[in-house]
Amino acid sequence: MTFFFFALGFMWGGRKLGWALSRAMLYNALVAVAVTLSLAWGIVVAGAMRAVLNWQEPGAVLRWIMGYALAAYVAIPNFGLLVESSIPGDATRRHALVSNLPLITYITVAVVFAFAIPY
């Protein structure tokens, strides 16, 4: 039960941090900086969720839904920040990068952590 509330706090805080990161750096910085920060965001989200999972050791349903799936939601730093139709054509590639690279990084790192850092 404690894990459920930690996961909700992780989601709320992660969304706020992701939006702040998106506004401050991911859309305004050089592409190399945006790529580096996107990779770092995915790694941090995977590491934080893995630490909470190892600490709380929730059951399978909570682990998969409130753990991995919720962290995948948090791994997309700009989710819900912008209306897709309001993005100019020249910024579409940057938006796709900021949306997809952290998620792909999170999934990859979460799988590696699942095998490298057992319960």
Contact map, one row per residue, 1 for C-alpha under 8 A:
11111000000000000000000000000000000000000000000000000000000000000000000000000000000000000000000000000000000000000000000
11111100000000000000000000000000000000000000000000000001000000000000000000000000000000000000000000000000000000000000000
11111110000000000000000000000000000000000000000000011001010001000000000000000000000000000000000000000000000000000000000
11111111000000000000000000000000000000000000000000000000000001000100000000000000000000000000000000000000000000000000000
11111111100000000000000000000000000000000000000000000000000000000000000000000000000000000000000000000000000000000000000
01111111110000000000000000000000000000000000000000010000000000000000000000000000000000000000000000000000000000000000000
00111111111000000000000000000000000000000000000000000000000000000110010000000000000000000000000000000000000000000000000
00011111111100000000000000000000000000000000000000000000000000000000000000000000000000000000000000000000000000000000000
00001111111110000000000000000000000000000000000000000000000000000000000000000000000000000000000000000000000000000000000
00000111111111000000000000000000000000000000000000000000000000000000000000000000000000000000000000000000000000000000000
00000011111111100000000000000000000000000000000000000000000000000000011001000000000000000000000000000000000000000000000
00000001111111110000000000000000000000000000000000000000000000000000000000000000000000000000000000000000000000000000000
00000000111111111000000000000000000000000000000000000000000000000000000000000000000000000000000000000000000000000000000
00000000011111111100000000000000000000000000000000000000000000000000000001000000000000000000000000000000000000000000000
00000000001111111110000000000000000000000000000000000000000000000000000001001000000000000000000000000000000000000000000
00000000000111111111000000000000000000000000000000000000000000000000000000000000000000000000000000000000000000000000000
00000000000011111111100000000000000000000000000000000000000000000000000000001000000000000000000000000000000000000000000
00000000000001111111110000000000000000000000000000000000000000000000000001111100000000000000000000000000000000000000000
00000000000000111111111000000000000000000000000000000000000000000000000000001110100000000000000000000000000000000000000
00000000000000011111111100000000000000000000000000000000000000000000000000000000000000000000000000000000000000000000000
00000000000000001111111111000000000000000000000000000000000000000000000000001000000000000000000000000000000000000000000
00000000000000000111111111100000000000000000000000000000000000000000000000001100000000000000000001000000000000000000000
00000000000000000011111111110000000000000000000000000000000000000000000000000000000000000000000000000000000000000000000
00000000000000000001111111110000000000000000000000000000000000000000000000000000000000000000000000000000000000000000000
00000000000000000000111111111000010000000000000000000000000000000000000000000000000000000000000000000000000000000000000
00000000000000000000111111111000110011000000000000000000000000000000000000000000000000000000000001000000000000000000000
00000000000000000000011111111000010000000000000000000000000000000000000000000000000000000000011001000000000000000000000
00000000000000000000001111111100000000000000000000000000000000000000000000000000000000000000000000000000000000000000000
00000000000000000000000011111110110000000000000000000000000000000000000000000000000000000000000000000000000000000000000
00000000000000000000000000011111110000000000000000000000000000000000000000000000000000000000000000000000000000000000000
00000000000000000000000000001111111000000000000000000000000000000000000000000000000000000000010000000000000000000000000
00000000000000000000000000000111111100000000000000000000000000000000000000000000000000000000000000000000000000000000000
00000000000000000000000001001111111110000000000000000000000000000000000000000000000000000000000000000000000000000000000
00000000000000000000000011101111111111000000000000000000000000000000000000000000000000000000000001000000000000000000000
00000000000000000000000000000011111111100000000000000000000000000000000000000000000000000000000011001000000000000000000
00000000000000000000000000000001111111110000000000000000000000000000000000000000000000000000000000000000000000000000000
00000000000000000000000001000000111111111000000000000000000000000000000000000000000000000000000000000000000000000000000
00000000000000000000000001000000011111111100000000000000000000000000000000000000000000000000000001001100000000000000000
00000000000000000000000000000000001111111110000000000000000000000000000000000000000000000000000000001100100000000000000
00000000000000000000000000000000000111111111000000000000000000000000000000000000000000000000000000000100000000000000000
00000000000000000000000000000000000011111111100000000000000000000000000000101000000000000000000000000100000000000000000
00000000000000000000000000000000000001111111110000000000000000000000000000100000000000000000000000001111110010000000000
00000000000000000000000000000000000000111111111000000000000000000000000000000000000000000000000000000100110010000000000
00000000000000000000000000000000000000011111111100000000000000000000000000000000000000000000000000000000000000000000000
00000000000000000000000000000000000000001111111110000000000000000000001001100000000000000000000000000000010000000000000
00000000000000000000000000000000000000000111111111000000000000000000001000000000000000000000000000000000011011001000000
00000000000000000000000000000000000000000011111111100000000000000000000000000000000000000000000000000000000001001000000
00000000000000000000000000000000000000000001111111110000000000000000000000000000000000000000000000000000000000000000000
00000000000000000000000000000000000000000000111111111000000000000011001000000000000000000000000000000000000000000000000
00000000000000000000000000000000000000000000011111111100000000000000000000000000000000000000000000000000000001001000000
00000000000000000000000000000000000000000000001111111110000000000000000000000000000000000000000000000000000000000000000
00100100000000000000000000000000000000000000000111111111100000000000000000000000000000000000000000000000000000000000000
00100000000000000000000000000000000000000000000011111111110000100010000000000000000000000000000000000000000000000000000
00000000000000000000000000000000000000000000000001111111100000000000000000000000000000000000000000000000000000000000001
00000000000000000000000000000000000000000000000000111111100000000000000000000000000000000000000000000000000000000000000
01100000000000000000000000000000000000000000000000011111110000000000000000000000000000000000000000000000000000000000000
00000000000000000000000000000000000000000000000000011111111000100000000000000000000000000000000000000000000000000000001
00100000000000000000000000000000000000000000000000001001111101100000000000000000000000000000000000000000000000000000000
00000000000000000000000000000000000000000000000000000000111111100000000000000000000000000000000000000000000000000000000
00000000000000000000000000000000000000000000000000000000011111110000000000000000000000000000000000000000000000000000000
00000000000000000000000000000000000000000000000000000000001111111100000000000000000000000000000000000000000000000000000
00110000000000000000000000000000000000000000000000000000011111111110000000000000000000000000000000000000000000000000000
00000000000000000000000000000000000000000000000000001000111111111111000000000000000000000000000000000000000000000000000
00000000000000000000000000000000000000000000000000000000000111111111100000000000000000000000000000000000000000000000000
00000000000000000000000000000000000000000000000000000000000011111111110000000000000000000000000000000000000000000000000
00010010000000000000000000000000000000000000000000000000000011111111111000000000000000000000000000000000000000000000000
00000010000000000000000000000000000000000000000010001000000001111111111000000000000000000000000000000000000000000000000
00000000000000000000000000000000000000000000000010000000000000111111111100000000000000000000000000000000000000000000000
00000000000000000000000000000000000000000000000000000000000000011111111110000000000000000000000000000000000000000000000
00000010001000000000000000000000000000000000000000000000000000001111111111000000000000000000000000000000000000000000000
00000000001000000000000000000000000000000000110010000000000000000111111111100000000000000000000000000000000000000000000
00000000000000000000000000000000000000000000000000000000000000000001111111110000000000000000000000000010011000000000000
00000000000000000000000000000000000000000000000000000000000000000000111111110010000000000000000000000000000000000000000
00000000001001100100000000000000000000000000100000000000000000000000011111111000000000000000000000000000000000000000000
00000000000000000100000000000000000000001100100000000000000000000000001111111000000000000000000000000110010000000000000
00000000000000000100000000000000000000000000000000000000000000000000000111111110000000000000000001110110000000000000000
00000000000000101110110000000000000000001000000000000000000000000000000001111110000000000000000001100100000000000000000
00000000000000000110010000000000000000000000000000000000000000000000000000011111110000000000000001100000000000000000000
00000000000000000010000000000000000000000000000000000000000000000000000010011111110000000000000000100000000000000000000
00000000000000000000000000000000000000000000000000000000000000000000000000000111111000000000000000000000000000000000000
00000000000000000010000000000000000000000000000000000000000000000000000000000111111000000000000000000000000000000000000
00000000000000000000000000000000000000000000000000000000000000000000000000000111111101100000000000000000000000000000000
00000000000000000000000000000000000000000000000000000000000000000000000000000001111111100000000000000000000000000000000
00000000000000000000000000000000000000000000000000000000000000000000000000000000011111100000000000000000000000000000000
00000000000000000000000000000000000000000000000000000000000000000000000000000000001111100000000000000000000000000000000
00000000000000000000000000000000000000000000000000000000000000000000000000000000011111110000000000000000000000000000000
00000000000000000000000000000000000000000000000000000000000000000000000000000000011111111011000000000000000000000000000
00000000000000000000000000000000000000000000000000000000000000000000000000000000000001111111000000000000000000000000000
00000000000000000000000000000000000000000000000000000000000000000000000000000000000000111111000000000000000000000000000
00000000000000000000000000000000000000000000000000000000000000000000000000000000000000011111100000000000000000000000000
00000000000000000000000000000000000000000000000000000000000000000000000000000000000000111111111000000000000000000000000
00000000000000000000000000000000000000000000000000000000000000000000000000000000000000111111111100000000000000000000000
00000000000000000000000000000000000000000000000000000000000000000000000000000000000000000111111110000000000000000000000
00000000000000000000000000100010000000000000000000000000000000000000000000000000000000000011111111000000000000000000000
00000000000000000000000000100000000000000000000000000000000000000000000000000000000000000011111111100000000000000000000
00000000000000000000000000000000000000000000000000000000000000000000000000000000000000000001111111110000000000000000000
00000000000000000000000000000000001000000000000000000000000000000000000000000000000000000000111111111000000000000000000
00000000000000000000010001100000011001000000000000000000000000000000000000011100000000000000011111111100000000000000000
00000000000000000000000000000000000000000000000000000000000000000000000000011110000000000000001111111110000000000000000
00000000000000000000000000000000000000000000000000000000000000000000000000010000000000000000000111111111000000000000000
00000000000000000000000000000000001001100100000000000000000000000000000000000000000000000000000011111111100000000000000
00000000000000000000000000000000000001111110000000000000000000000000000000111000000000000000000001111111110000000000000
00000000000000000000000000000000000000000100000000000000000000000000000100110000000000000000000000111111111000000000000
00000000000000000000000000000000000000000100000000000000000000000000000000000000000000000000000000011111111100000000000
00000000000000000000000000000000000000100110000000000000000000000000000000000000000000000000000000001111111110000000000
00000000000000000000000000000000000000000110110000000000000000000000000100100000000000000000000000000111111111000000000
00000000000000000000000000000000000000000000010000000000000000000000000100000000000000000000000000000011111111100000000
00000000000000000000000000000000000000000000000000000000000000000000000000000000000000000000000000000001111111110000000
00000000000000000000000000000000000000000110010000000000000000000000000000000000000000000000000000000000111111111000000
00000000000000000000000000000000000000000000011001000000000000000000000000000000000000000000000000000000011111111100000
00000000000000000000000000000000000000000000000000000000000000000000000000000000000000000000000000000000001111111110000
00000000000000000000000000000000000000000000000000000000000000000000000000000000000000000000000000000000000111111111000
00000000000000000000000000000000000000000000011001000000000000000000000000000000000000000000000000000000000011111111110
00000000000000000000000000000000000000000000000000000000000000000000000000000000000000000000000000000000000001111111110
00000000000000000000000000000000000000000000000000000000000000000000000000000000000000000000000000000000000000111111110
00000000000000000000000000000000000000000000000000000000000000000000000000000000000000000000000000000000000000011111110
00000000000000000000000000000000000000000000000000000000000000000000000000000000000000000000000000000000000000001111111
00000000000000000000000000000000000000000000000000000000000000000000000000000000000000000000000000000000000000001111111
00000000000000000000000000000000000000000000000000000100100000000000000000000000000000000000000000000000000000000000111
